[in-house]
């Protein structure tokens, strides 16, 4: 089963409900070439979709928003049904030997039969209907692989053009690693308190210039969250620190300690530990990643176009949403 994205497949499964379980339901959301999608299936799919988004039906107070969600989810279910019908028509239906390993892999995520059965019930399934619905998803993916993915190509010229047009994406900016000692200043502090803090930090700087260990002094005296790590801030690039701190830090040479720097957080001493120059990654080193990215973009567009073609050729009837 070439190119099957199992995680994507299982996510798709959460958007559908088993027809075998719901065969007796009243209400039809849509028919696709004569195959019924029930209102219960649609509602189950809407509930699952909203759970994935971290919300629920009750949280949607705008009726127009709810109708938009229902329409979006119904469109997904229609697309899934059309892909299954295409797979059945074009003989890409998965057999039991293809379905069983995926079924077992999903089953293995649960601690025992009871937990697995409870999860299936939550999605509107029993084991048989889940297995058959899984067959439909795998068959649809096989159809996509054969009639969409395998026909896509990304040329060397496309890779080269993308590299040139997005050169900034392949640049690792200059980075430095620094430590600091912070003496905090409260908002609205008076001149006397500010001067006292400067005197304290000046004394610390003199100890460092005289051979004191910056990291040890930071651990003992710094009032910042990095004190426990000897003031170590790790590597950072421009734009990640407040402007006065960044300007002073990037102006240092490795091993050098700054004068006192004031920011909105307080007063700092900064020691530069290391500097990594900007790196421009060569096209030959990035070509494989670019190729994969462009292929994925083409694949997504091609799948959308294929489903749109199937919809255009099919008889689809929707109820009022």
C-alpha positions in Angstrom: 0.0 0.0 0.0 2.4 2.6 -1.3 2.6 6.1 0.2 -0.2 5.6 2.8 0.0 8.3 5.4 -1.4 6.4 8.4 -1.7 9.4 10.7 -3.7 11.4 8.1 -5.8 8.4 7.5 -6.7 7.9 11.1 -7.5 11.6 11.4 -9.9 11.2 8.4 -11.5 8.3 10.2 -12.5 10.6 13.1 -14.6 12.6 10.6 -16.8 9.8 9.6 -19.3 7.4 11.3 -20.0 3.9 10.4 -23.1 3.3 8.2 -23.5 -0.2 9.5 -24.2 1.1 13.0 -26.4 3.9 11.8 -28.4 2.2 9.1 -31.7 2.7 10.8 -31.4 6.4 11.4 -34.0 8.9 10.2 -32.9 11.9 8.1 -30.7 12.3 5.1 -28.0 15.0 4.9 -27.0 14.1 1.3 -27.0 11.4 -1.3 -24.0 10.8 -3.5 -24.7 8.8 -6.6 -27.6 7.2 -4.7 -25.6 6.5 -1.5 -27.1 8.1 1.6 -25.2 10.1 4.1 -27.4 10.3 7.2 -28.0 13.3 9.4 -26.7 11.1 12.3 -23.4 10.5 10.4 -23.1 14.2 9.7 -23.8 15.2 13.3 -21.3 12.7 14.6 -18.7 14.0 12.1 -19.4 17.6 13.1 -19.0 16.7 16.8 -15.7 15.0 16.1 -14.5 17.9 14.0 -15.3 20.4 16.7 -13.6 18.2 19.3 -10.4 18.4 17.2 -10.8 22.2 17.2 -11.1 22.2 20.9 -14.7 23.3 21.1 -18.2 21.8 21.0 -21.6 22.5 19.4 -22.9 24.3 22.5 -20.0 26.8 22.2 -21.1 27.9 18.8 -23.8 30.6 19.4 -23.8 32.0 15.9 -26.2 30.0 13.7 -24.4 31.1 10.5 -21.1 29.7 12.0 -22.8 26.4 12.8 -24.2 26.1 9.3 -20.7 26.8 7.9 -19.2 24.0 10.0 -21.9 21.6 9.0 -21.5 22.5 5.3 -17.7 22.1 5.6 -17.9 18.7 7.3 -20.6 17.4 4.9 -18.3 18.4 2.0 -15.6 16.2 3.5 -18.0 13.3 3.9 -19.1 13.7 0.3 -15.5 13.7 -0.9 -14.8 10.6 1.1 -17.8 8.8 -0.4 -16.8 9.8 -3.9 -13.2 8.6 -3.4 -14.6 5.2 -2.2 -16.8 5.0 -5.2 -13.9 5.8 -7.5 -11.8 3.1 -5.8 -14.6 0.6 -6.2 -15.0 1.6 -9.9 -11.3 1.6 -10.7 -10.4 -1.6 -8.8 -8.2 -0.1 -6.1 -10.2 -1.6 -3.2 -8.0 -2.8 -0.3 -8.2 -6.4 0.6 -8.2 -7.8 4.2 -4.4 -8.3 4.1 -3.9 -4.5 3.6 -6.5 -3.4 6.1 -5.6 -5.8 9.0 -2.2 -4.3 9.8 -3.6 -0.8 10.0 -6.5 -2.0 12.1 -4.1 -3.8 14.5 -1.8 -0.7 14.7 -4.8 1.4 15.7 -6.0 -1.3 18.2 -2.6 -1.4 19.8 -2.9 2.2 21.0 -5.6 1.1 23.6 -5.1 -0.7 26.9 -7.4 -3.7 26.4 -10.5 -4.6 24.5 -12.9 -2.6 26.7 -11.0 0.7 26.1 -10.9 0.0 22.3 -14.6 -0.8 22.2 -15.4 2.4 24.1 -13.4 4.5 21.7 -15.2 2.9 18.8 -18.6 3.5 20.3 -17.7 7.1 20.9 -17.1 7.4 17.1 -20.3 5.5 16.2 -18.5 2.2 15.3 -18.3 -1.4 16.3 -15.3 -3.5 15.3 -16.7 -4.8 12.0 -18.0 -1.4 10.9 -14.7 0.2 11.8 -12.8 -2.4 9.9 -15.0 -1.8 6.8 -14.7 2.0 7.1 -11.0 1.6 7.4 -11.1 -0.4 4.2 -12.8 2.5 2.5 -10.2 5.0 3.7 -7.3 2.8 2.6 -9.0 2.2 -0.8 -9.4 5.9 -1.3 -5.7 6.5 -0.5 -4.8 3.7 -3.0 -6.9 5.4 -5.6 -5.2 8.8 -4.9 -1.8 7.2 -5.1 -2.5 5.5 -8.4 -4.4 8.3 -10.2 -3.0 11.4 -8.5 0.2 11.1 -6.6 2.1 8.8 -9.0 1.5 11.2 -11.9 3.1 14.2 -10.1 6.6 15.4 -10.8 8.8 18.1 -9.5 11.6 19.2 -11.9 15.1 20.3 -11.0 14.2 23.7 -12.6 11.3 24.1 -10.1 13.6 23.3 -7.2 16.2 25.8 -8.4 13.6 28.5 -8.9 12.1 28.0 -5.4 15.6 28.1 -3.9 16.4 31.5 -5.6 13.0 33.0 -4.8 13.2 32.0 -1.1 16.8 32.5 -0.3 16.1 34.0 3.1 14.5 30.7 4.1 17.8 28.9 3.6 19.8 31.3 5.7 20.8 30.6 9.3 21.2 34.1 10.9 24.2 35.0 13.0 23.7 33.7 16.6 25.5 34.4 19.8 25.5 32.6 23.2 25.6 34.9 26.2 25.3 35.0 29.9 24.0 37.8 32.0 23.6 39.0 35.6 20.4 40.9 36.2 19.6 43.3 39.1 15.9 44.1 38.8 14.5 47.6 38.9 10.8 48.0 39.8 8.7 50.1 37.6 8.8 53.8 38.8 11.9 53.3 40.9 13.5 56.5 42.2 17.0 57.7 41.3 18.5 56.6 44.6 17.4 53.0 44.2 18.6 53.0 40.6 22.0 54.4 41.7 22.3 51.8 44.4 21.6 49.0 41.9 24.3 50.5 39.6 26.8 50.6 42.5 26.0 46.9 43.3 26.4 45.8 39.7 29.6 47.9 39.2 31.1 46.0 42.2 30.2 42.7 40.6 31.8 43.8 37.3 35.0 44.7 39.1 35.1 41.2 40.6 34.7 39.7 37.1 37.4 41.9 35.6 39.6 40.9 38.5 39.3 37.2 37.6 36.0 36.3 39.2 33.9 33.6 37.6 31.0 35.1 35.8 28.8 32.0 35.9 29.3 31.5 39.6 28.6 35.1 40.4 25.5 35.0 38.2 24.3 31.9 40.1 24.8 33.7 43.4 23.7 37.2 42.6 21.6 37.4 39.5 17.9 38.1 40.0 16.8 36.7 36.6 15.3 33.3 35.9 18.6 32.2 34.2 20.5 32.5 37.5 20.3 28.8 38.2 22.1 28.1 34.9 24.9 30.6 35.7 23.1 33.3 33.7 23.3 31.2 30.5 20.8 32.4 27.9 21.8 29.9 25.2 22.1 30.8 21.6 19.9 33.5 20.1 19.7 35.6 17.0 18.8 39.3 16.4 15.2 40.1 17.2 14.8 37.8 20.1 16.0 40.1 22.9 15.0 43.6 23.9 16.8 46.2 21.8 19.3 47.6 24.4 20.3 44.1 25.5 20.7 42.9 21.9 22.7 45.8 20.8 25.2 45.5 23.6 25.4 41.7 23.4 26.1 41.6 19.6 28.8 44.3 20.0 30.9 42.1 22.3 33.7 39.8 21.3 33.8 36.3 22.8 34.9 36.4 26.4 34.2 40.1 26.7 32.0 41.6 29.5 29.7 44.6 28.8 29.4 47.7 30.7 26.1 48.1 32.6 23.1 47.8 30.3 19.6 49.1 31.3 16.4 47.5 29.9 12.8 47.5 31.1 13.8 44.4 33.2 16.6 46.1 35.1 20.3 46.4 34.9 22.5 43.8 33.2 26.1 42.7 32.8 26.5 40.6 29.7 29.3 38.2 28.8 29.6 36.8 25.3 30.4 33.1 25.3 30.4 32.3 21.6 29.4 33.6 18.2 28.1 31.6 15.2 28.3 33.5 11.8 25.4 33.6 9.4 25.3 30.5 7.2 23.7 30.3 3.7 22.8 26.7 3.0 23.8 25.6 -0.4 21.1 24.6 -2.9 22.5 21.1 -3.2 22.1 20.6 0.5 18.5 21.8 0.5 17.3 20.3 -2.8 15.8 17.1 -1.2 13.8 19.1 1.3 12.6 21.6 -1.4 11.6 18.7 -3.6 9.6 17.1 -0.8 7.9 20.4 0.0 7.0 21.2 -3.6 5.7 17.7 -4.1 3.5 18.0 -1.0 2.1 21.3 -2.3 1.4 19.8 -5.7 -0.1 16.7 -4.0 -2.6 18.7 -1.9 -3.7 20.8 -4.9 -4.0 17.7 -7.1 -6.1 15.9 -4.5 -8.4 18.9 -4.2 -8.7 19.1 -8.0 -9.4 15.3 -8.3 -12.2 15.5 -5.7 -13.6 18.6 -7.4 -13.7 16.6 -10.7 -15.4 13.7 -9.0 -18.0 16.1 -7.6 -18.6 17.8 -10.9 -19.3 14.4 -12.5 -21.5 13.0 -9.8 -25.1 13.3 -8.9 -25.1 14.9 -5.4 -28.2 16.0 -3.6 -28.0 17.9 -0.3 -30.7 18.5 2.2 -31.1 22.1 3.6 -28.4 22.8 6.1 
